[in-house]
Amino acid sequence: MKWLDDVRVIVSKKKYENEGVFKGAVGTIIFAWLRNDQYEVVFSDENGRDYADIMVHVADLELVRDNGLTDEEILKDLPLHDPHWWCKIEDGFILNLLGEKKNKIPYDYNS
């Protein structure tokens, strides 16, 4: 999972539901600098109108569609082109664009 990928919420949580986002909702990652292991995700209705723009924990998401962007394309669009600054999820690991892992155990984002 990375910037501009489509993702699905796979759990029910009150903090998401309070924003109108329920289990099964599909949104797009719009900010992928992980803070507290969360992505900023925007959710739109069938008419393309955004109804929620919230932070969602990475463990509460699954990939629906990869946008096909390469690391090089993402790096080019980053402020100051700093590869430390952006993160993606790959094989259960939180990685920056240098390949440095934030978690030690795959899918255990607190390790």
N, CA, C and O atoms as a GROMACS GRO file, in nm:
protein
  444
    1MET      N    1   0.085  -0.118   0.000
    1MET     CA    2   0.000   0.000   0.000
    1MET      C    3   0.089   0.123   0.000
    1MET      O    4   0.187   0.132   0.073
    2LYS      N    5   0.051   0.218  -0.084
    2LYS     CA    6   0.128   0.340  -0.094
    2LYS      C    7   0.038   0.452  -0.144
    2LYS      O    8  -0.082   0.433  -0.165
    3TRP      N    9   0.097   0.567  -0.163
    3TRP     CA   10   0.027   0.687  -0.209
    3TRP      C   11  -0.058   0.658  -0.333
    3TRP      O   12  -0.010   0.600  -0.430
    4LEU      N   13  -0.182   0.700  -0.328
    4LEU     CA   14  -0.281   0.692  -0.434
    4LEU      C   15  -0.334   0.551  -0.463
    4LEU      O   16  -0.409   0.533  -0.558
    5ASP      N   17  -0.296   0.452  -0.383
    5ASP     CA   18  -0.357   0.320  -0.395
    5ASP      C   19  -0.498   0.324  -0.338
    5ASP      O   20  -0.527   0.402  -0.247
    6ASP      N   21  -0.586   0.240  -0.392
    6ASP     CA   22  -0.720   0.223  -0.337
    6ASP      C   23  -0.714   0.115  -0.230
    6ASP      O   24  -0.652   0.010  -0.249
    7VAL      N   25  -0.779   0.142  -0.118
    7VAL     CA   26  -0.777   0.052  -0.003
    7VAL      C   27  -0.917   0.033   0.053
    7VAL      O   28  -1.005   0.116   0.033
    8ARG      N   29  -0.936  -0.079   0.124
    8ARG     CA   30  -1.064  -0.109   0.187
    8ARG      C   31  -1.046  -0.117   0.338
    8ARG      O   32  -0.946  -0.172   0.386
    9VAL      N   33  -1.142  -0.062   0.412
    9VAL     CA   34  -1.143  -0.074   0.557
    9VAL      C   35  -1.194  -0.213   0.592
    9VAL      O   36  -1.301  -0.254   0.545
   10ILE      N   37  -1.119  -0.287   0.673
   10ILE     CA   38  -1.153  -0.427   0.701
   10ILE      C   39  -1.203  -0.450   0.843
   10ILE      O   40  -1.225  -0.565   0.883
   11VAL      N   41  -1.221  -0.343   0.920
   11VAL     CA   42  -1.272  -0.354   1.057
   11VAL      C   43  -1.376  -0.247   1.083
   11VAL      O   44  -1.383  -0.146   1.012
   12SER      N   45  -1.456  -0.270   1.184
   12SER     CA   46  -1.550  -0.168   1.231
   12SER      C   47  -1.490  -0.101   1.353
   12SER      O   48  -1.453  -0.168   1.449
   13LYS      N   49  -1.480   0.030   1.348
   13LYS     CA   50  -1.433   0.107   1.464
   13LYS      C   51  -1.517   0.232   1.477
   13LYS      O   52  -1.551   0.297   1.378
   14LYS      N   53  -1.550   0.264   1.599
   14LYS     CA   54  -1.634   0.379   1.626
   14LYS      C   55  -1.577   0.508   1.568
   14LYS      O   56  -1.650   0.590   1.514
   15LYS      N   57  -1.442   0.526   1.579
   15LYS     CA   58  -1.382   0.651   1.531
   15LYS      C   59  -1.396   0.666   1.380
   15LYS      O   60  -1.404   0.778   1.330
   16TYR      N   61  -1.400   0.556   1.307
   16TYR     CA   62  -1.423   0.562   1.162
   16TYR      C   63  -1.572   0.583   1.134
   16TYR      O   64  -1.609   0.666   1.051
   17GLU      N   65  -1.655   0.508   1.203
   17GLU     CA   66  -1.799   0.516   1.182
   17GLU      C   67  -1.853   0.655   1.213
   17GLU      O   68  -1.946   0.702   1.149
   18ASN      N   69  -1.793   0.721   1.313
   18ASN     CA   70  -1.834   0.858   1.346
   18ASN      C   71  -1.811   0.955   1.229
   18ASN      O   72  -1.873   1.061   1.222
   19GLU      N   73  -1.722   0.916   1.139
   19GLU     CA   74  -1.693   0.997   1.019
   19GLU      C   75  -1.766   0.946   0.896
   19GLU      O   76  -1.746   0.997   0.786
   20GLY      N   77  -1.852   0.844   0.915
   20GLY     CA   78  -1.928   0.789   0.804
   20GLY      C   79  -1.856   0.679   0.727
   20GLY      O   80  -1.899   0.641   0.618
   21VAL      N   81  -1.748   0.628   0.783
   21VAL     CA   82  -1.669   0.523   0.718
   21VAL      C   83  -1.692   0.391   0.791
   21VAL      O   84  -1.662   0.378   0.910
   22PHE      N   85  -1.747   0.294   0.718
   22PHE     CA   86  -1.781   0.166   0.777
   22PHE      C   87  -1.698   0.054   0.714
   22PHE      O   88  -1.640   0.070   0.607
   23LYS      N   89  -1.695  -0.059   0.784
   23LYS     CA   90  -1.624  -0.176   0.731
   23LYS      C   91  -1.668  -0.201   0.588
   23LYS      O   92  -1.787  -0.201   0.558
   24GLY      N   93  -1.569  -0.222   0.498
   24GLY     CA   94  -1.598  -0.244   0.358
   24GLY      C   95  -1.586  -0.120   0.272
   24GLY      O   96  -1.585  -0.130   0.149
   25ALA      N   97  -1.578  -0.002   0.333
   25ALA     CA   98  -1.565   0.123   0.257
   25ALA      C   99  -1.431   0.125   0.183
   25ALA      O  100  -1.329   0.082   0.237
   26VAL      N  101  -1.434   0.174   0.061
   26VAL     CA  102  -1.314   0.183  -0.022
   26VAL      C  103  -1.277   0.330  -0.039
   26VAL      O  104  -1.362   0.413  -0.071
   27GLY      N  105  -1.149   0.359  -0.017
   27GLY     CA  106  -1.100   0.496  -0.032
   27GLY      C  107  -0.963   0.495  -0.098
   27GLY      O  108  -0.913   0.391  -0.139
   28THR      N  109  -0.905   0.614  -0.107
   28THR     CA  110  -0.774   0.631  -0.171
   28THR      C  111  -0.677   0.693  -0.072
   28THR      O  112  -0.710   0.792  -0.007
   29ILE      N  113  -0.558   0.636  -0.062
   29ILE     CA  114  -0.454   0.693   0.024
   29ILE      C  115  -0.408   0.823  -0.039
   29ILE      O  116  -0.361   0.826  -0.152
   30ILE      N  117  -0.423   0.933   0.037
   30ILE     CA  118  -0.381   1.062  -0.018
   30ILE      C  119  -0.260   1.120   0.052
   30ILE      O  120  -0.199   1.216   0.005
   31PHE      N  121  -0.224   1.060   0.165
   31PHE     CA  122  -0.104   1.105   0.234
   31PHE      C  123  -0.039   0.983   0.297
   31PHE      O  124  -0.101   0.915   0.379
   32ALA      N  125   0.084   0.955   0.259
   32ALA     CA  126   0.148   0.830   0.299
   32ALA      C  127   0.273   0.853   0.381
   32ALA      O  128   0.367   0.774   0.374
   33TRP      N  129   0.276   0.959   0.458
   33TRP     CA  130   0.382   0.978   0.556
   33TRP      C  131   0.323   0.924   0.685
   33TRP      O  132   0.243   0.990   0.750
   34LEU      N  133   0.363   0.803   0.722
   34LEU     CA  134   0.297   0.735   0.833
   34LEU      C  135   0.322   0.804   0.966
   34LEU      O  136   0.436   0.817   1.011
   35ARG      N  137   0.214   0.847   1.027
   35ARG     CA  138   0.217   0.900   1.163
   35ARG      C  139   0.136   0.804   1.247
   35ARG      O  140   0.020   0.777   1.217
   36ASN      N  141   0.196   0.754   1.352
   36ASN     CA  142   0.126   0.657   1.436
   36ASN      C  143   0.071   0.540   1.354
   36ASN      O  144  -0.037   0.489   1.382
   37ASP      N  145   0.149   0.500   1.252
   37ASP     CA  146   0.113   0.386   1.168
   37ASP      C  147  -0.022   0.404   1.100
   37ASP      O  148  -0.099   0.308   1.086
   38GLN      N  149  -0.052   0.526   1.057
   38GLN     CA  150  -0.177   0.556   0.990
   38GLN      C  151  -0.152   0.623   0.855
   38GLN      O  152  -0.055   0.695   0.836
   39TYR      N  153  -0.244   0.596   0.762
   39TYR     CA  154  -0.248   0.666   0.634
   39TYR      C  155  -0.367   0.762   0.635
   39TYR      O  156  -0.469   0.735   0.698
   40GLU      N  157  -0.352   0.873   0.565
   40GLU     CA  158  -0.468   0.959   0.542
   40GLU      C  159  -0.540   0.904   0.419
   40GLU      O  160  -0.480   0.889   0.313
   41VAL      N  161  -0.669   0.876   0.434
   41VAL     CA  162  -0.748   0.815   0.328
   41VAL      C  163  -0.871   0.901   0.304
   41VAL      O  164  -0.938   0.944   0.398
   42VAL      N  165  -0.901   0.926   0.176
   42VAL     CA  166  -1.022   0.999   0.140
   42VAL      C  167  -1.123   0.899   0.084
   42VAL      O  168  -1.088   0.810   0.006
   43PHE      N  169  -1.249   0.915   0.124
   43PHE     CA  170  -1.358   0.828   0.081
   43PHE      C  171  -1.457   0.914   0.003
   43PHE      O  172  -1.493   1.024   0.044
   44SER      N  173  -1.501   0.860  -0.110
   44SER     CA  174  -1.592   0.934  -0.198
   44SER      C  175  -1.718   0.851  -0.223
   44SER      O  176  -1.714   0.728  -0.218
   45ASP      N  177  -1.830   0.920  -0.249
   45ASP     CA  178  -1.954   0.849  -0.281
   45ASP      C  179  -1.957   0.813  -0.429
   45ASP      O  180  -1.863   0.842  -0.503
   46GLU      N  181  -2.066   0.750  -0.471
   46GLU     CA  182  -2.076   0.704  -0.610
   46GLU      C  183  -2.077   0.818  -0.712
   46GLU      O  184  -2.056   0.794  -0.831
   47ASN      N  185  -2.101   0.941  -0.666
   47ASN     CA  186  -2.098   1.058  -0.755
   47ASN      C  187  -1.963   1.127  -0.754
   47ASN      O  188  -1.945   1.230  -0.819
   48GLY      N  189  -1.867   1.069  -0.680
   48GLY     CA  190  -1.733   1.127  -0.676
   48GLY      C  191  -1.715   1.236  -0.572
   48GLY      O  192  -1.609   1.299  -0.567
   49ARG      N  193  -1.815   1.260  -0.489
   49ARG     CA  194  -1.804   1.361  -0.383
   49ARG      C  195  -1.741   1.300  -0.259
   49ARG      O  196  -1.782   1.194  -0.213
   50ASP      N  197  -1.640   1.368  -0.206
   50ASP     CA  198  -1.574   1.320  -0.085
   50ASP      C  199  -1.667   1.334   0.034
   50ASP      O  200  -1.728   1.439   0.054
   51TYR      N  201  -1.678   1.228   0.113
   51TYR     CA  202  -1.759   1.235   0.234
   51TYR      C  203  -1.677   1.217   0.361
   51TYR      O  204  -1.727   1.243   0.471
   52ALA      N  205  -1.552   1.174   0.347
   52ALA     CA  206  -1.466   1.159   0.465
   52ALA      C  207  -1.321   1.165   0.422
   52ALA      O  208  -1.283   1.114   0.316
   53ASP      N  209  -1.241   1.228   0.505
   53ASP     CA  210  -1.097   1.238   0.487
   53ASP      C  211  -1.039   1.214   0.625
   53ASP      O  212  -1.033   1.305   0.708
   54ILE      N  213  -0.996   1.089   0.651
   54ILE     CA  214  -0.958   1.050   0.787
   54ILE      C  215  -0.827   0.973   0.788
   54ILE      O  216  -0.780   0.924   0.686
   55MET      N  217  -0.768   0.963   0.907
   55MET     CA  218  -0.651   0.881   0.931
   55MET      C  219  -0.699   0.740   0.966
   55MET      O  220  -0.785   0.723   1.053
   56VAL      N  221  -0.643   0.638   0.897
   56VAL     CA  222  -0.681   0.500   0.921
   56VAL      C  223  -0.555   0.419   0.948
   56VAL      O  224  -0.456   0.429   0.875
   57HIS      N  225  -0.559   0.339   1.054
   57HIS     CA  226  -0.444   0.255   1.089
   57HIS      C  227  -0.418   0.154   0.978
   57HIS      O  228  -0.512   0.098   0.923
   58VAL      N  229  -0.291   0.132   0.945
   58VAL     CA  230  -0.255   0.042   0.835
   58VAL      C  231  -0.308  -0.100   0.855
   58VAL      O  232  -0.340  -0.168   0.757
   59ALA      N  233  -0.317  -0.146   0.978
   59ALA     CA  234  -0.367  -0.281   1.005
   59ALA      C  235  -0.517  -0.292   0.977
   59ALA      O  236  -0.570  -0.403   0.968
   60ASP      N  237  -0.585  -0.180   0.963
   60ASP     CA  238  -0.729  -0.178   0.937
   60ASP      C  239  -0.761  -0.167   0.789
   60ASP      O  240  -0.877  -0.150   0.751
   61LEU      N  241  -0.658  -0.177   0.704
   61LEU     CA  242  -0.676  -0.160   0.560
   61LEU      C  243  -0.625  -0.282   0.484
   61LEU      O  244  -0.535  -0.353   0.529
   62GLU      N  245  -0.685  -0.304   0.366
   62GLU     CA  246  -0.631  -0.400   0.270
   62GLU      C  247  -0.626  -0.332   0.134
   62GLU      O  248  -0.708  -0.245   0.104
   63LEU      N  249  -0.531  -0.373   0.054
   63LEU     CA  250  -0.513  -0.317  -0.079
   63LEU      C  251  -0.624  -0.366  -0.172
   63LEU      O  252  -0.651  -0.486  -0.179
   64VAL      N  253  -0.686  -0.272  -0.242
   64VAL     CA  254  -0.787  -0.305  -0.343
   64VAL      C  255  -0.727  -0.292  -0.483
   64VAL      O  256  -0.745  -0.380  -0.567
   65ARG      N  257  -0.656  -0.182  -0.506
   65ARG     CA  258  -0.596  -0.158  -0.637
   65ARG      C  259  -0.467  -0.081  -0.622
   65ARG      O  260  -0.463   0.027  -0.562
   66ASP      N  261  -0.360  -0.136  -0.677
   66ASP     CA  262  -0.230  -0.069  -0.680
   66ASP      C  263  -0.234   0.033  -0.794
   66ASP      O  264  -0.276   0.001  -0.905
   67ASN      N  265  -0.190   0.155  -0.765
   67ASN     CA  266  -0.195   0.260  -0.866
   67ASN      C  267  -0.085   0.250  -0.969
   67ASN      O  268  -0.087   0.322  -1.069
   68GLY      N  269   0.012   0.163  -0.947
   68GLY     CA  270   0.119   0.143  -1.043
   68GLY      C  271   0.233   0.242  -1.035
   68GLY      O  272   0.327   0.234  -1.115
   69LEU      N  273   0.229   0.336  -0.940
   69LEU     CA  274   0.340   0.431  -0.927
   69LEU      C  275   0.466   0.360  -0.879
   69LEU      O  276   0.460   0.275  -0.790
   70THR      N  277   0.578   0.395  -0.938
   70THR     CA  278   0.705   0.340  -0.892
   70THR      C  279   0.759   0.426  -0.778
   70THR      O  280   0.715   0.539  -0.758
   71ASP      N  281   0.855   0.371  -0.704
   71ASP     CA  282   0.920   0.448  -0.597
   71ASP      C  283   0.983   0.575  -0.654
   71ASP      O  284   0.980   0.680  -0.590
   72GLU      N  285   1.041   0.565  -0.773
   72GLU     CA  286   1.106   0.681  -0.835
   72GLU      C  287   1.005   0.791  -0.866
   72GLU      O  288   1.034   0.909  -0.847
   73GLU      N  289   0.886   0.753  -0.913
   73GLU     CA  290   0.782   0.852  -0.943
   73GLU      C  291   0.733   0.919  -0.814
   73GLU      O  292   0.710   1.040  -0.811
   74ILE      N  293   0.718   0.841  -0.709
   74ILE     CA  294   0.676   0.897  -0.581
   74ILE      C  295   0.784   0.990  -0.528
   74ILE      O  296   0.753   1.102  -0.485
   75LEU      N  297   0.909   0.947  -0.531
   75LEU     CA  298   1.020   1.029  -0.480
   75LEU      C  299   1.027   1.162  -0.554
   75LEU      O  300   1.053   1.266  -0.492
   76LYS      N  301   1.004   1.160  -0.683
   76LYS     CA  302   1.008   1.282  -0.762
   76LYS      C  303   0.905   1.385  -0.714
   76LYS      O  304   0.930   1.505  -0.720
   77ASP      N  305   0.790   1.338  -0.665
   77ASP     CA  306   0.683   1.426  -0.620
   77ASP      C  307   0.694   1.467  -0.473
   77ASP      O  308   0.616   1.550  -0.426
   78LEU      N  309   0.790   1.411  -0.400
   78LEU     CA  310   0.805   1.444  -0.258
   78LEU      C  311   0.870   1.580  -0.239
   78LEU      O  312   0.956   1.620  -0.317
   79PRO      N  313   0.827   1.652  -0.135
   79PRO     CA  314   0.898   1.776  -0.102
   79PRO      C  315   1.044   1.744  -0.071
   79PRO      O  316   1.073   1.652   0.006
   80LEU      N  317   1.132   1.817  -0.128
   80LEU     CA  318   1.277   1.802  -0.111
   80LEU      C  319   1.329   1.667  -0.160
   80LEU      O  320   1.447   1.636  -0.141
   81HIS      N  321   1.244   1.586  -0.223
   81HIS     CA  322   1.282   1.456  -0.278
   81HIS      C  323   1.355   1.370  -0.175
   81HIS      O  324   1.454   1.303  -0.207
   82ASP      N  325   1.306   1.371  -0.051
   82ASP     CA  326   1.370   1.299   0.060
   82ASP      C  327   1.309   1.160   0.076
   82ASP      O  328   1.193   1.150   0.115
   83PRO      N  329   1.383   1.052   0.046
   83PRO     CA  330   1.328   0.917   0.055
   83PRO      C  331   1.298   0.871   0.197
   83PRO      O  332   1.228   0.771   0.216
   84HIS      N  333   1.350   0.941   0.298
   84HIS     CA  334   1.317   0.907   0.437
   84HIS      C  335   1.173   0.946   0.470
   84HIS      O  336   1.114   0.895   0.565
   85TRP      N  337   1.119   1.037   0.392
   85TRP     CA  338   0.997   1.108   0.428
   85TRP      C  339   0.870   1.033   0.397
   85TRP      O  340   0.767   1.059   0.461
   86TRP      N  341   0.872   0.943   0.304
   86TRP     CA  342   0.750   0.876   0.258
   86TRP      C  343   0.754   0.730   0.295
   86TRP      O  344   0.862   0.672   0.302
   87CYS      N  345   0.638   0.668   0.318
   87CYS     CA  346   0.635   0.528   0.358
   87CYS      C  347   0.535   0.450   0.274
   87CYS      O  348   0.439   0.505   0.219
   88LYS      N  349   0.560   0.322   0.267
   88LYS     CA  350   0.468   0.229   0.201
   88LYS      C  351   0.464   0.101   0.283
   88LYS      O  352   0.551   0.078   0.368
   89ILE      N  353   0.364   0.020   0.258
   89ILE     CA  354   0.352  -0.111   0.322
   89ILE      C  355   0.380  -0.215   0.215
   89ILE      O  356   0.316  -0.215   0.110
   90GLU      N  357   0.474  -0.303   0.243
   90GLU     CA  358   0.510  -0.407   0.147
   90GLU      C  359   0.539  -0.535   0.225
   90GLU      O  360   0.625  -0.536   0.313
   91ASP      N  361   0.467  -0.640   0.193
   91ASP     CA  362   0.484  -0.770   0.259
   91ASP      C  363   0.475  -0.758   0.412
   91ASP      O  364   0.547  -0.828   0.484
   92GLY      N  365   0.388  -0.671   0.460
   92GLY     CA  366   0.367  -0.656   0.604
   92GLY      C  367   0.465  -0.565   0.674
   92GLY      O  368   0.459  -0.551   0.796
   93PHE      N  369   0.556  -0.504   0.600
   93PHE     CA  370   0.654  -0.414   0.660
   93PHE      C  371   0.625  -0.270   0.620
   93PHE      O  372   0.584  -0.242   0.507
   94ILE      N  373   0.646  -0.179   0.714
   94ILE     CA  374   0.642  -0.036   0.686
   94ILE      C  375   0.782   0.002   0.642
   94ILE      O  376   0.878  -0.011   0.718
   95LEU      N  377   0.793   0.051   0.518
   95LEU     CA  378   0.923   0.085   0.461
   95LEU      C  379   0.925   0.229   0.414
   95LEU      O  380   0.825   0.281   0.365
   96ASN      N  381   1.039   0.295   0.430
   96ASN     CA  382   1.055   0.422   0.361
   96ASN      C  383   1.108   0.390   0.221
   96ASN      O  384   1.130   0.273   0.189
   97LEU      N  385   1.129   0.491   0.140
   97LEU     CA  386   1.171   0.466   0.002
   97LEU      C  387   1.317   0.423  -0.009
   97LEU      O  388   1.365   0.398  -0.119
   98LEU      N  389   1.388   0.415   0.104
   98LEU     CA  390   1.522   0.360   0.105
   98LEU      C  391   1.520   0.210   0.136
   98LEU      O  392   1.623   0.143   0.132
   99GLY      N  393   1.400   0.159   0.168
   99GLY     CA  394   1.386   0.019   0.204
   99GLY      C  395   1.407  -0.008   0.352
   99GLY      O  396   1.408  -0.124   0.393
  100GLU      N  397   1.425   0.097   0.432
  100GLU     CA  398   1.444   0.079   0.577
  100GLU      C  399   1.310   0.042   0.641
  100GLU      O  400   1.208   0.106   0.615
  101LYS      N  401   1.312  -0.062   0.725
  101LYS     CA  402   1.192  -0.113   0.790
  101LYS      C  403   1.166  -0.042   0.922
  101LYS      O  404   1.258  -0.019   1.001
  102LYS      N  405   1.040  -0.008   0.944
  102LYS     CA  406   1.001   0.050   1.072
  102LYS      C  407   0.965  -0.060   1.172
  102LYS      O  408   0.998  -0.050   1.290
  103ASN      N  409   0.897  -0.166   1.125
  103ASN     CA  410   0.860  -0.276   1.215
  103ASN      C  411   0.948  -0.397   1.186
  103ASN      O  412   0.993  -0.418   1.073
  104LYS      N  413   0.970  -0.476   1.289
  104LYS     CA  414   1.060  -0.590   1.276
  104LYS      C  415   0.988  -0.720   1.240
  104LYS      O  416   1.047  -0.809   1.178
  105ILE      N  417   0.861  -0.731   1.278
  105ILE     CA  418   0.782  -0.851   1.251
  105ILE      C  419   0.674  -0.814   1.149
  105ILE      O  420   0.599  -0.719   1.170
  106PRO      N  421   0.666  -0.889   1.037
  106PRO     CA  422   0.566  -0.855   0.936
  106PRO      C  423   0.425  -0.854   0.992
  106PRO      O  424   0.386  -0.943   1.067
  107TYR      N  425   0.350  -0.754   0.954
  107TYR     CA  426   0.209  -0.733   0.992
  107TYR      C  427   0.192  -0.702   1.140
  107TYR      O  428   0.078  -0.682   1.183
  108ASP      N  429   0.296  -0.696   1.218
  108ASP     CA  430   0.290  -0.649   1.356
  108ASP      C  431   0.349  -0.508   1.354
  108ASP      O  432   0.469  -0.489   1.370
  109TYR      N  433   0.261  -0.411   1.332
  109TYR     CA  434   0.306  -0.275   1.308
  109TYR      C  435   0.359  -0.206   1.434
  109TYR      O  436   0.412  -0.095   1.427
  110ASN      N  437   0.345  -0.271   1.549
  110ASN     CA  438   0.400  -0.215   1.673
  110ASN      C  439   0.532  -0.279   1.713
  110ASN      O  440   0.585  -0.248   1.819
  111SER      N  441   0.586  -0.369   1.629
  111SER     CA  442   0.710  -0.439   1.665
  111SER      C  443   0.833  -0.355   1.631
  111SER      O  444   0.946  -0.398   1.655
   0.00000   0.00000   0.00000
